Amino acid sequence: MNTVTIVVAGLLALAVTGSGAAMLARQPMIVETVAAVGFPIDRLRLLAAVKIGAAAGLCLGLLWPPVAVAAAGGLVAYFAAALAAHLRVRRYDIAPAAVFLALSGAALTLLLGEVA
């Protein structure tokens, strides 16, 4: 696996781990945003588990790249759905989700190049 792929996947893993931890800690800004887009707050742990699980998949993917591809693909779907949820309720504070989506897409593209 080349250095750029490792760095991008590593940055993504760190970022989603931090975001997942903030969800588990019920950081007020995150709770407010999740509630505003209509996602049930009592399922916030589920979102955090998805993010932390994907981060683990990205790390395990260093040993077996198809796992990292699946994790990055899952994150692309997750953040695309997050953007759609924001736009559905006409909330335009989408920069964090858009940045995560772009980073996830970059990681997926690089990882696909590794397994091809």
C-alpha positions as YAML, in Angstrom:
chain: A
units: angstrom
residues:
- id: 1
  name: MET
  ca: [0.00, 0.00, 0.00]
- id: 2
  name: ASN
  ca: [1.48, 3.36, -0.94]
- id: 3
  name: THR
  ca: [2.17, 6.18, 1.50]
- id: 4
  name: VAL
  ca: [-0.55, 8.54, 0.23]
- id: 5
  name: THR
  ca: [-3.21, 5.87, 0.64]
- id: 6
  name: ILE
  ca: [-2.04, 5.08, 4.17]
- id: 7
  name: VAL
  ca: [-2.00, 8.76, 5.16]
- id: 8
  name: VAL
  ca: [-5.46, 9.52, 3.73]
- id: 9
  name: ALA
  ca: [-7.00, 6.36, 5.22]
- id: 10
  name: GLY
  ca: [-5.27, 7.09, 8.54]
- id: 11
  name: LEU
  ca: [-6.54, 10.67, 8.63]
- id: 12
  name: LEU
  ca: [-10.04, 9.46, 7.85]
- id: 13
  name: ALA
  ca: [-9.83, 6.83, 10.59]
- id: 14
  name: LEU
  ca: [-8.68, 9.42, 13.12]
- id: 15
  name: ALA
  ca: [-11.36, 11.91, 12.09]
- id: 16
  name: VAL
  ca: [-14.27, 9.46, 12.27]
- id: 17
  name: THR
  ca: [-12.99, 8.06, 15.56]
- id: 18
  name: GLY
  ca: [-13.03, 11.56, 17.01]
- id: 19
  name: SER
  ca: [-16.46, 12.23, 15.61]
- id: 20
  name: GLY
  ca: [-17.76, 8.93, 16.96]
- id: 21
  name: ALA
  ca: [-16.29, 9.66, 20.38]
- id: 22
  name: ALA
  ca: [-17.95, 13.09, 20.37]
- id: 23
  name: MET
  ca: [-21.26, 11.38, 19.60]
- id: 24
  name: LEU
  ca: [-20.79, 8.93, 22.46]
- id: 25
  name: ALA
  ca: [-20.01, 11.88, 24.75]
- id: 26
  name: ARG
  ca: [-23.23, 13.52, 23.51]
- id: 27
  name: GLN
  ca: [-21.49, 16.74, 22.60]
- id: 28
  name: PRO
  ca: [-24.30, 19.36, 22.56]
- id: 29
  name: MET
  ca: [-23.60, 20.63, 19.04]
- id: 30
  name: ILE
  ca: [-23.77, 17.10, 17.64]
- id: 31
  name: VAL
  ca: [-26.93, 16.21, 19.57]
- id: 32
  name: GLU
  ca: [-28.61, 19.40, 18.33]
- id: 33
  name: THR
  ca: [-27.64, 18.75, 14.72]
- id: 34
  name: VAL
  ca: [-28.74, 15.12, 14.79]
- id: 35
  name: ALA
  ca: [-32.08, 16.09, 16.34]
- id: 36
  name: ALA
  ca: [-32.57, 18.90, 13.81]
- id: 37
  name: VAL
  ca: [-32.27, 16.54, 10.86]
- id: 38
  name: GLY
  ca: [-34.85, 14.21, 12.38]
- id: 39
  name: PHE
  ca: [-32.67, 11.33, 13.51]
- id: 40
  name: PRO
  ca: [-33.76, 9.80, 16.84]
- id: 41
  name: ILE
  ca: [-31.39, 10.88, 19.61]
- id: 42
  name: ASP
  ca: [-31.80, 7.55, 21.40]
- id: 43
  name: ARG
  ca: [-30.01, 5.94, 18.44]
- id: 44
  name: LEU
  ca: [-26.99, 8.23, 18.58]
- id: 45
  name: ARG
  ca: [-24.87, 5.32, 19.81]
- id: 46
  name: LEU
  ca: [-25.68, 3.48, 16.58]
- id: 47
  name: LEU
  ca: [-24.20, 6.30, 14.50]
- id: 48
  name: ALA
  ca: [-21.14, 6.40, 16.74]
- id: 49
  name: ALA
  ca: [-20.71, 2.62, 16.40]
- id: 50
  name: VAL
  ca: [-20.85, 2.89, 12.60]
- id: 51
  name: LYS
  ca: [-18.12, 5.53, 12.61]
- id: 52
  name: ILE
  ca: [-15.88, 3.74, 15.08]
- id: 53
  name: GLY
  ca: [-16.42, 0.42, 13.30]
- id: 54
  name: ALA
  ca: [-15.47, 2.00, 9.99]
- id: 55
  name: ALA
  ca: [-12.32, 3.44, 11.57]
- id: 56
  name: ALA
  ca: [-11.41, -0.04, 12.78]
- id: 57
  name: GLY
  ca: [-12.04, -1.38, 9.28]
- id: 58
  name: LEU
  ca: [-9.75, 1.23, 7.78]
- id: 59
  name: CYS
  ca: [-7.00, 0.22, 10.21]
- id: 60
  name: LEU
  ca: [-7.52, -3.51, 9.65]
- id: 61
  name: GLY
  ca: [-7.44, -2.78, 5.96]
- id: 62
  name: LEU
  ca: [-3.72, -2.16, 6.24]
- id: 63
  name: LEU
  ca: [-3.43, -5.93, 6.65]
- id: 64
  name: TRP
  ca: [-6.18, -6.87, 4.19]
- id: 65
  name: PRO
  ca: [-7.11, -3.99, 1.81]
- id: 66
  name: PRO
  ca: [-10.61, -5.25, 0.88]
- id: 67
  name: VAL
  ca: [-11.70, -4.53, 4.47]
- id: 68
  name: ALA
  ca: [-10.56, -0.91, 4.12]
- id: 69
  name: VAL
  ca: [-12.40, -0.63, 0.79]
- id: 70
  name: ALA
  ca: [-15.62, -1.81, 2.46]
- id: 71
  name: ALA
  ca: [-15.12, 0.60, 5.37]
- id: 72
  name: ALA
  ca: [-14.44, 3.57, 3.09]
- id: 73
  name: GLY
  ca: [-17.42, 2.65, 0.91]
- id: 74
  name: GLY
  ca: [-19.61, 2.49, 4.00]
- id: 75
  name: LEU
  ca: [-18.41, 5.93, 5.07]
- id: 76
  name: VAL
  ca: [-19.16, 7.37, 1.62]
- id: 77
  name: ALA
  ca: [-22.72, 6.05, 1.95]
- id: 78
  name: TYR
  ca: [-23.00, 7.29, 5.55]
- id: 79
  name: PHE
  ca: [-21.91, 10.83, 4.76]
- id: 80
  name: ALA
  ca: [-23.95, 10.99, 1.54]
- id: 81
  name: ALA
  ca: [-26.99, 10.07, 3.65]
- id: 82
  name: ALA
  ca: [-25.99, 12.70, 6.22]
- id: 83
  name: LEU
  ca: [-25.87, 15.36, 3.51]
- id: 84
  name: ALA
  ca: [-29.23, 14.23, 2.17]
- id: 85
  name: ALA
  ca: [-30.73, 14.39, 5.67]
- id: 86
  name: HIS
  ca: [-29.48, 17.97, 6.10]
- id: 87
  name: LEU
  ca: [-30.79, 19.08, 2.73]
- id: 88
  name: ARG
  ca: [-34.13, 17.33, 3.27]
- id: 89
  name: VAL
  ca: [-34.87, 19.60, 6.24]
- id: 90
  name: ARG
  ca: [-33.29, 22.62, 4.52]
- id: 91
  name: ARG
  ca: [-30.29, 22.85, 6.85]
- id: 92
  name: TYR
  ca: [-27.34, 24.17, 4.95]
- id: 93
  name: ASP
  ca: [-24.64, 23.78, 7.60]
- id: 94
  name: ILE
  ca: [-23.25, 20.89, 5.61]
- id: 95
  name: ALA
  ca: [-19.54, 21.70, 5.60]
- id: 96
  name: PRO
  ca: [-18.50, 19.01, 8.13]
- id: 97
  name: ALA
  ca: [-20.45, 16.27, 6.36]
- id: 98
  name: ALA
  ca: [-19.20, 17.46, 2.97]
- id: 99
  name: VAL
  ca: [-15.57, 17.40, 4.14]
- id: 100
  name: PHE
  ca: [-16.02, 13.90, 5.59]
- id: 101
  name: LEU
  ca: [-17.68, 12.79, 2.34]
- id: 102
  name: ALA
  ca: [-14.81, 14.18, 0.26]
- id: 103
  name: LEU
  ca: [-12.20, 12.54, 2.49]
- id: 104
  name: SER
  ca: [-14.11, 9.24, 2.42]
- id: 105
  name: GLY
  ca: [-14.37, 9.42, -1.37]
- id: 106
  name: ALA
  ca: [-10.66, 10.14, -1.69]
- id: 107
  name: ALA
  ca: [-9.80, 7.22, 0.58]
- id: 108
  name: LEU
  ca: [-12.14, 4.91, -1.33]
- id: 109
  name: THR
  ca: [-10.63, 5.92, -4.67]
- id: 110
  name: LEU
  ca: [-7.08, 5.38, -3.43]
- id: 111
  name: LEU
  ca: [-7.95, 2.07, -1.77]
- id: 112
  name: LEU
  ca: [-9.67, 0.79, -4.89]
- id: 113
  name: GLY
  ca: [-6.44, 1.48, -6.74]
- id: 114
  name: GLU
  ca: [-4.60, -0.69, -4.23]
- id: 115
  name: VAL
  ca: [-6.81, -3.75, -4.63]
- id: 116
  name: ALA
  ca: [-7.17, -3.54, -8.42]
...
